[in-house]
Amino acid sequence: MAPTRPRRPLLWATAAVCAGSGLGASGELSPVVARVLILSIPIAWIGASKLRVAGDPVARFALLALLLAIAALRAGHEAGLEDRLLPGNLTGTWSATGSSAERDRGNLGRGSPNCTVACGSLAAGEEVALLPVEEPAPWARGPEPGPAIESGLSHPPGELEPDSIVRLAGSRPGPVDLCAAPLEDLRTRLLARVSHLGQPLTRGLVAGLLFGDLSQLPRGIADLFVRTGTFHILAISGLQVALVAVLLAGPLARLLALLVRGLAAGRLRPRPETLRAALLLLFVPLAGYGPPVTRSALTWMLGALAPTLRVRRLFVPPATGAPGEPPRRALWMPRASDPLSLWSLALLAECLVHPDAPLSLSVQLSYAATLGLILATGSIVAKLRSVLPATGRISEVGSTGRPRHAAARVVAQRLVDVSLYAIAASLAAVLATSPFVWTRFGEWSPAGILATPAIGLPVAWLLVIGWVWLLAPAAVPEVLLDLPSQGMTSMLEAFDRLPGSPCPLPPRPFVLLVLAVGLSFLAISRVHGQNHNRARAWIARAAALASALALVPWNLAPAALEIHALDVGSGTAALLRAPGGAVWIFDAGSRDRPEVDREALGPLLRAWEVSRVGVILSHPDRDHDGALGWLLERYPPRVWAGALPAHLAERLPHTTLRIDVAQGRVKMPELEPGGRALEMELARGLDTEGNEGSRSLEIVWGGERIVLCGDAEAEGLAAWLRDRPSRGPARMLLFPHHGSDTDYLGPLLDSVRPAEIWISASGTPGVARELDRRGLAWRSTARCGPLLLGLP
């Protein structure tokens, strides 16, 4: 008799609640629909009670409708409460994430930005509204919306003063808060001790891995983890909880169990699993109460405690031939731990506590990765073994015919098994989370599949030895923390040098990505039988087709030359896109807009599906080159023209053609060989540092002329005008220095004679009044947003 599959009612309930919560939290639920759902509750309840819920499809549908109604109405209620809070401000419950000598760091819950307040200004659990003294600057914008705009996040308020805090309700400490307060104080003291580590890299990694505090990481290290697909290592989640549970909490729980048993002379026999669950519960506040660490610890505790609970089941012995029915006996049997049911229970609880949980990226990534581990790790291990010699099993006899040493063979076999399972788990998690990573971040790193298990040993070392150093500093020299930190960083730098680290991803429909991933999981599942194998082959073909459809280019090259000016406030970011598909970037930075790279530049380049990039930098200032470091790691340019700061030169590929001009003019090469001629000329007035040494770019396309200027507005601009040959009028001029009221306005306009003027600025440019007086057409990014000009 074939084994029956578990029915898993929790899985059905979780799917229903997630769907309902997502529907209600998305704001698509109208009052009329809400009333209809209220009326459907008694109908669904009656239907579910009259039918066999476990096996009848109609009863399942009725129960599904009931759960959808409850979850959707609850989410709508929560959304209504949020609408009644102060509009336009950051409102919520204050949660501390760290502190320094003078400032406390924290946020207002899921999705809110981090900020700092004066020490002692806020207590954990207080309901407050944070009112920035000044209106926060908006995010940088491009034609394609960035992730912060899509998710509705506002600009982080940064440092807040006491008069920027409005208390809506005081904290109400309960039993949990009273118990957690000493642990939070202990966390603060331990973080202060970590700040005394000598090496900045070690200090940042220990604080991040042990306490989830990433504020002490040196500049560039966080992006190194992002580029190699290992940033989840820094965010305390399932991996850290598992390592703490196995390497720290497990041995300590067994030691405590032995001590209690010895002190009580055997009268008390605590279970090590129960003590380990209690230690993990204490670990949550020390790790900062982050949602990933909380849910991971709870899931681990449920999984560890489930086998210790027994259930009562009726046992019917086989018939013996005696008249009458065989007697039944009640037996207490151990409860089996079903990973998929535990996953469903954890997600169900999360959705009931937070109705907007299905829309939270943290929840999506955590539960998708865990689901991938549950469903696909074993299948991937089996497929990896099938391609290895002897299926990855080390025989007792070596290739020379001599028997291998038993201990060495066991150790080698363990290493092979651990490596296979680590790679399989990493691949399963990456595949399961790929739809969310693709749509939210727009990039991924194939090297992350191998980089994650590769740095597992130094991560485990830092976790264990880091806690030992905190509890007994004299027993562990700091060099034992410095060496693994440097080794981990060196390994990640090696992975970062691999091609496709990271790999930008073009925008694709989320449904298509989920379909491709779902079919891939079905294709690699372990199903036996001829019919199943034939169906799996067709599923594999469908998965390959969906994946190919997502990976092939969708965006066609334009029929005209496109010039874009991104809305970056006090800064410049201009892009030229030719019909052949090549893209030139003239400056990319801002002085007052955050995330120019990820919010404005990155989404546009991904939408264009760029393959060939050239960079032109007018001069090395933050408002002109701030986003180019990010660009170098994602889109290595084929040509770099103009200024080249040292911090960018060391990251520039050796194959990149470098062009600059000290004074005068130089012709620019083509990025698109054999394409339509795009004539570009790089010019510079003075060979000096600063704004007056800025380069300018003149473009000729189809008889039209475009002039893009840097920040030269005085001697440098005058020298450039003196050396500029007499030419026809320009179609467009990007005004120097963000629209400053230069003394050389008349000579500039007489020389260029622009039909239109663009100004990249954060406010009303100084030259605006004079341009209006002269009757010239002009546009600015501050007034019009991103600008676009097409030349056919």
N, C-alpha and C positions, 0 to 999 in steps of 0.2 A: 504494500500500500504506500503510495507516494506521500511524502510529508506535506502537510497543509501549511500554507503561508500564514503568518500571524495577521490578524485583521487590523491591528493598530488603530483603534478608534481615536487616539490622541492625534494621529497624523491627519485624519479627516477634520477633526475639530480645529487644529492649528491652521490648516489651509483655509478653512472658512473664516476664522477670526482674522487672519492676515488679510484676506481679501476684503472683509468688511472694514477693518481698521484703515487699510489703505484708501478705500473708497471714501470713508468719512473724513479722514484727515486731509485728503486732497482738495476738499472744498467743493466737490462735485455733487454733494447731497443736498437737494432742495427740501424745503419744509414739507412739500406735498409728498415727496418720496419718503420722508421720515415718518409721516403719518401712516402711509401705506405699510411700512415696515412694522410699525407698532401694531396695526391690525393683523399682520401676518404672524405675530408671535403666538397667540392662542391657537390659531389654525395649525401652525407647524407643530405646536406642542401636542395637540390632539392627534394629529397624524402620526407623530413619532411614537406616541404611547399605544396606539391601536395596532401598529404594524411591527414586524420584526426588524428592529433598527439594525441589527448586526448584519443581516444578509439581504434584506429587501431593498432594491434600488430606490423605490418610492420613499421608503422611510429614511433612507440616507439623504435624499433630496430635501425632505421636510426638516430633518435635523440641520442640514446645511443652511437652509433658509433661515431657521431660527437663530443660529449662531451669527450668520451674516447680519441679521437685523440687530441683534444685541450689540455686536461690535461696531457696526456703522453708527448706531444711535449714540453709543458711548463716545466714539470719536467726534461726532458732531457736537456733543455736549462740551467736550474739551475745547473744540475749536471756538465755540461760543464764549467760553470763559476767557480765552485768549483775546478775543475781540473786545471784551469789556475792560481789558487792562489799558494802561496808558498807551495811546498810539504813538508810533514813531520813536519809541525809546526801547532800550534793552531792559526787559523786565523778567524777573524770575527769582529763583532761590540761589543764594550765594553759596558756592562750593569752592573751598580753598584748594589750590593745587601746589602751593609752595610758598616760600617766604625768604626774604633776605634780611639784612640788618635793619632796613628802613621801610621796605615795601612788602605787601602781601600780594601774591598772585592767585588768581582764581577766575571763575566764569559763572554764568547763570544757567548751567545745565546743558543739555544736548543741543548742539548746533550753534551755541553762542560763542563769540570770540573771547579769547583770553585778555585780561587787563590787569592792571596793578592799582592798588589803593594803599594809603598809608597804613602802617602796622596798627592793628587794633581798631580800624575803622569799621570793619564788618566781622560778624561772627557767623560761623557755618550754620546754615539753615534759615537765615534771615531772608524774608521776601523784600526785594528792593527793586527800584528802577534806577538805572545808571543814566545820568544826563550829562553828556560831554559839554564842557564849558564852551567850546567852539564847535560849529557844525562840522562833522567829520567829512573829510574829502571823499568823493565817490571813487569807485574802482576805475581803473583804466578800462577803456571801451574800444572795441573794434567792430567791424561789420558783423562778425560772428560773436554771439554772447559767450562769455566765459562762465566757468562753473559757479563762481560766487554770485553772479547775476542770476543764473538759472535757479539757484537754491534760495535766493532771496536774502542772502546774508548782507549785513551792512558792514561798513568799514569799522575795524576794531577801534574802540575808543582810546586804547593805549593807557596812559597814566591818568588817573582820575583823582581829583582833590575831594576833600570831605563835603564841600558844598555842591558837588555833582552827584551826591547819593541821596535818594529819596527812599525812606523806609516805609514799605507798605504794611508790613506786619513784623513784629519782633519774633525772634526765634523762640520756639517752644520746646525746650529740651525734654525729651522723654527718656525712658530707660535705655533705649539704644544710644541716644546721644550722650547720656551720662557715662555709658561704658566706652563709647568711641572717643570721648574727649582725651583720656590719657593716652590712647593710641595715636591720636593726631599730634599730641604734644611730643610723643616719642618720635614720630615721623619727622617733625620739625627739628628735633635735636640731632637725629641721625643725618638728615640732609646737611645740617650745619657742620657735622663732622666730615662729611664727604667733601665739602668745600675746602677742606684743608689739604686735600691731596695735591701733590706737587705738579703733576703733569696735567695740563688742561684737557687733553684727550681722555686720559683715564678718569678724570673728574666728571666729565660730561657723560661718558659711557656708563660709569657706575651709577650715577644719579638717574640716568634714563632706564637702565635695565632693572635696577632694584626698586626704584620709586616712581618711575614714569615721569620724571622731571627732565625735560629736554632743553630747558633754558640755559644750561651750562655747556652745551655742546659747542665746540669750536666752529667757526664759520666754514661752511662748505661740507661739513661731515654729514649733516642731515640730508643734503642733496645727494651725497655719495650713496647713502642707503636708498634714496629714492631711485636713482639712476640704475642701480643694480637689482631693484625689485626686492629689497630686504628691509624696507622701512618698517614693516610689521614687526620686525625683531625689536625695534626700539619702543613700540607701543606695547605695554604689558598686556598680554592676552593669553590665548590658550597655550602657546609654546612655553612662555615663562611660568605659567601656573603649573603645567605638567612637569617642567624641570624642578620647580620648587617642591611639588608634591612628591616626586620620585627621589630627588637627591637630598632634600633638606627635611621636609615634613615627614616623609616615610621613616628614615632612620631615627629621627628624633621621637616620633610617635612610638616606635618599638622600644626605644630606650626608656621613655616615660612609662610605658606599660610594664616593663620589667621592674622599674623602681617602685611603682605603686603596688605591684604584686608582692615584691619583697618586703616593703614597709608594712603592708597589711597582712603579712604571713599567709598569703594565699586566699584570704577571705574576699578580697576584691580582685577581679580579673577583667580589667577593661580591655576592650577590643582595640588593637592598633588602628583599625580603619576609622573608628569613632574619634580617637585622639587626632588622627591625621586630618579628619574633617574639621575638628575644632581649630587646629593650627592654621589650616587654610582660611578659616573664617577670620582669624586674627590677622592674616596676611593682607586681606582686602583693604582695611583702612591704612595700613602701612604703605600699600602701593598706590594710594591716592584716590580710592573709591571710583576709579574709572569704570565706565560701563563694561568694556571688554573684560577687565580682570574680575569684575563682580560676577558676570554671567559665566565666565570660564570656571571660577571657583565653585559656584553653585552647581554647575553641571558635573564637575568632577566629584563633588561631594555626593550628589545623587547617584552617580554611577558607582561610587565606592560603597555607599551604604545600601544600595538596592539588594545585593546578594545576602546581606545580613538580616533582612526582613523575611519572615516566613508567612506564607498564605495558607489558608485552610481549604482543602480540596476533598471532595467525596471520592472514596475509592470503592469500586465494585469488584470484588474478586470473581474469577471465572467460575462458571457453573460447574457443579460437582455431580450433577445428576439427581440430586435430592429434590423432592417436590418443593415448589414455592420459589419465590424470587431470592437470589443471593443477597445476603445482608450487606448493607453499606457501612463503611467506616469512615470517620473523619480523620484525615491525616494532615499534619503540618509539614509543608514542603518548602524548601528554599525558593525564593523568588528569583527568576531569571532576569538578567539585566539586558534589555533590548536597547541598543544604542539609538536606533531611530525613534523609538518611543520617548527616550530621555531627551533627545533633541527636540521632539515635538512638544514635550511638556515644558522645557525651558523657554522655547519661543512663544508658546501659548501664554505662559505667565508674563513674559515681557510685553506682549501685546495687550494683555488685560491691564497691566499697570500703566503702560504708556501707549495710548491708542495710536500715536504717530510713529510707533516703532518700525513698522514695515517701510516707512519712508526715510528712516535714518540710515545713512551710509555705514555707520559703525555696526548697526544690527545686520544690515545686508551682507557686509563682508564677513563678519564673524560667523553667522549661521550658514552662509553659502560655503565658506571654507570647511566648516565642520561637516556639513552634509557631503561635500566632496570626499572628505577623509573617510566617512562611513561607507559611502557607496562604491568608491572606486579604488581605494588603496590596495585591497587584496587582489583585484583584477589586474591592476597595473604591475604588481609584484609578480604575478603569474606570467604575464607577458614578458617582463624583463627576464625572468628565469628561462623562458623558452628560447631566448636568443643567446644565452650564455652557454659555454661548454659544460656539459654534464649538469645542466639546469642550475648552475651555481652551487653545486654540492661538491665539497672537497672530499675526495676519496681517502681511504686509509692507506693507499699505496701511492707513492709518488711516480713521476714519469720515468724515473730510473729503475723502478721496480722495488725500491726499498720502502719499507713501511714508514709512514710519517709518525712523528711523536704525537701521542694522544693529546697532551695539553696544548701543543702548538696548533694541532688541527682544530681543536675546539675553539681556540681563540680566533684563528683565521676564519672559521665558519661563522662565528658571531659577528666579526667585522663585516663579512660579506652580507649577512642577513640585515644588519643594522643599516648598512649603506643602501641596500636595495629598498628597504622600507622607508628610509629617509627620503630617497629620490622619488619613490612612488607617492609618498604623502605630499611632498612639495608639488609634484606635478598635478595631483588630484586637487589640491587647494587652489593652485593657480588656474587650472581649467574651470573650476566651479565659480571662482570670483571674477573671471575674465569679463563677463558682460557688464558688471558694475564698475570694474576698473576701466574698461574701454570707454564707457559713456561718461564717467565722472572725471577721470584723470587724462584720458586721451593718449596714454602711453603705457607701455609695459616693457619689461626686460626679460628676454628669453634666458639670459644668464642667471636670473633669479632662481630658476628651478634647481640649478646646481649650487648657486652661491648660498642659498639658505641652509642646506645640510652641511656645506663646507665650513661655515662659521659656527656650526652647532657646538663644537668642542670649546672654542674660546668663550662663547656665550655661557655655556654651562659652567666653565671655570670661573668666570667673573661673577656669576650668580652665587656660587658656593663660597669661593674664597672671599668675595666681597662681603658677604654676611659674616663670615668668620673674622675678617678684618674689622668690621664695625663693632662686633661684640668683644673682640680681644685684639686690639691694634698691635700690641707688643708681640703677638704670636705670628703675625704675617707681615713680612716686609713689603713695602709698596712696590718693589720691583716685580713681585708676583702678580700684581695687577697691571703694571705698565707693559710687560711683555705680551700678554694676550691681547691687550688693547691695540698695541702697535701691530701685532700679527693679524688681527682681524681687519684692521684698516688696510694693511698691505694686500691681503687677499681680495678685499673688495675693490681696491684700485686695479688689481690684475683683472678681475672680472669686468671692471668698467672699461678696460681697453679692448674688450671683445667687440666685434661688430654687432650693431643692434642693441647697444646698452646705453640709453634706452631706445626703444623703437616707437616713434610717434604713430598714432592710429587715427585714421580719418573717421569722421562721424558716420555712424551706421545706426539703423533702427534697432532699438533694444530688443524687440521681438525676434528679429533675425538672429541676433547674438544668442539669445536664450535658446532658440530652436537649434542652432548649431551645437551649443554645449550640451543640451539635453540629448540630442541624437548621438553625440560622441560618447556620453556616458552609457547610453543603451548599447552602443556598438562594442564597448570594451567590457561590458558586464559578462560575468561567468555564467553562461546558460548552456546546458548540454542538450543533446538530441539533434537529429538530422533536421527536423523542421525548424527548430530554434536557430540552428546555425545558418540555415538558408535565409531566415528572416533577418538575422543579425548582419548578414552580408548586404542585404538591401538597405538596412539601417545605416551601415557604414558608408555606402555610396551616397545616401541622402545627407549624412553628416559632412562628407567631403564636399558635396555640392553646395550646401549651405555655407561651409567655411570658405570655399572658393569665392562664392558670391559676396561674402563680407570682405575678402581681402583684395579682390581685383579693383582697379581704379574706377571710380564712378564719375569723377570730375573731369570735364573736358577743358582743354586749354582755351582761353578767350580768343575771340576774333579780333580784338583791339588791344592796344596797350593800356593797361589800367594803372593809375596812380592813386594810392590810398594814403591818407594821413590819419593815423589813429588818434583817438582822443586820450592823450596821456597827460593833460594838464600842463604844468610848467616843464616841458620837455619836448622832444621831437622823436617821432617814429613814422617814417615814410617808407612805403613799399611800392615797387614797380613790378608788374607782372606782364611778361611778354607773351605773345600768342604761342610760342614754342613751349611754354610751361616754366621757363626759368624765372626766378624771382630775385630781384636786387633789393637789399634792405639798406636804407640810408638812415643811420642812427636808430637807436631804440633805447629810450630811457625816460625817466621822469624824476622830478624833485619832490613832488607832492602826491603822486598817485601810486598806490601799492599794486604789486603784482602785475606790472606791465607785461611780463613774459607769459604768465599763465592765464591772464584775464583778457589780453588783447592780441598779443603777437601769436601765441601758440594756437588758439582756436582758429585764427585766420589761416595760418600755414597748414593746419590739419585739414581744414575744409578744402584748401586748394590741392591737397595731396602732393606737396612739393617734393621734387627729387633733386633739383639743382638750385643752389643758393649762393649768392654773392653778397658781401658785406662792404659797405662804404661808411667809414666813421669820420665825421667832420673834425672832432677833437675829443680828447678823453676827459669828459665830465660826466658825473652821475646822471644828469638829465639827458645825456646823449648815448651813453654806453651801459647803463645800468642793467639792461636785459640781455646784453650780448653774451655774457657768461653762460646764461641758461641756453642761449641759442647754440653756442659752440658745442655743447654736449649732446644736443638733439639733432641739429642740422649742420654738420661740419661744412663750412663754406669751401667752394672751389677757388674763390678769389677773395682776397682781403685787400681793400684799398683804403688809403688814408691813414689816420693815426692808429697806433697799435700799442696800447698800454702793456706793461710788463705782466700784470696778472692775467691778461688774455693771451699774450704771446706764448706763455708757457703751456697753454692748453690748446693752442692752434695746431692742427695736423701738419706734419712736415710736407705733405703733398699740396698744401694750399699755396696758390700763387699770391705773392705779396707785392703790392704796388703802392707807391707813395710819391709825393712831389714836394720838394723843399720850397720852391717858389716858381711860379709859372703854371704850365699846363701839361697834361699827359693824357694820351688816348687810353680808354678802357677796353679790355678784351671782351669777347662775346662768351656768354655762358652756354649758348645754344649753337653749336657748330652747324653751319649750313642753313640756319634759319634766316628769317628776314632781318635785314641790317638794322641794328639798334645802336646808333652812334651816341657815345657818352664820353664826356671829357671832364677829368678831375682837375680843378684849378685851386691855387692858393696864392694869396697876396703877400704874406710875410712868413718867413721861416722863424717863428717864435712860438713860445708856449702860451697856453690860455686861449681865451676867446678869439683874440686877434689873429691867432694862427690857424683858425678854422679853414677847412676846405669847403669848396662848393662844387656842385655837380650840374653840368649842362647836358641835356638830353635832346636829341633830334630824332623824331619819328614821323615819317610821312610828311615832311615839310613843316611840322609843328615843333616848337621849341619849348622846353620846360627847364626852369632854373630853380635849383634847390640850394638854399644858402644855409650856412652854419650860424655861428654866433658872432662873427666879425661885424662890428658896427662902427668902428673908428678907423685907426690907421690901417688895419688889415683890410677893411672894406674899401678904403680909398686906394690902396695898392692894387687890389683885385680889379677895381674899375679902371685904373690907368692901364693895366696890362690887357684888359679885355678887348678883343677885336670888335670892330663895328659890324653888328649883325642885325638881322631883322627883328621884328617884335616877337615877344614870347607869348605863348598861350597861357602860361601860368607861372607865377613866382611864389616860392615858399620864402616868406619874408625873414630877414635875419633876426636872430636873438629874440624870438617869440614876440615880434611886433613892437620892439623898443622904438622910441622916438629918436632915431639917429639923426645926426647933423648932416648926413650924406643922403638924405631921402631924395632930394631933387636929382642929384647925379645918378643915383641908383635907378630911379624911375625913367630918366631920360635915356639911360643906357639899355635897360632891359625892355622898356615899353610893354609891360604885361597887360593882357586882356583881363586877367583875373589874378587876385592875390590871395594866397592862403597864409593863415597865421596859426601856429600851434602854441596855444597859451591856455592858462587856467582861468583867466579873467578878461576884462576888457583891455585890449592892448593899448599901449601908449600912443601908437600911431593912428588909432582908429579915427579920431576927430579930423586929422589932417587928410586922411584918405577920403572921408566923407566930404570934406570941403572941396577936394579936387574932383569929386564925382567918380571915383574909381570903384569898381566892383571888388569886394573882398568878403571872404568868409573866414571864420575862426572855429577851431574845434571846441572852444568854450561855449560858443553860441549855437553851433550847428551839429556838434558831435563829430563822428568820423566823417571824413571828406573823401569823395571819389570823383575822379576824372577819367573818362575813356576817350582814347584817340584812335579812330578807325583807320 
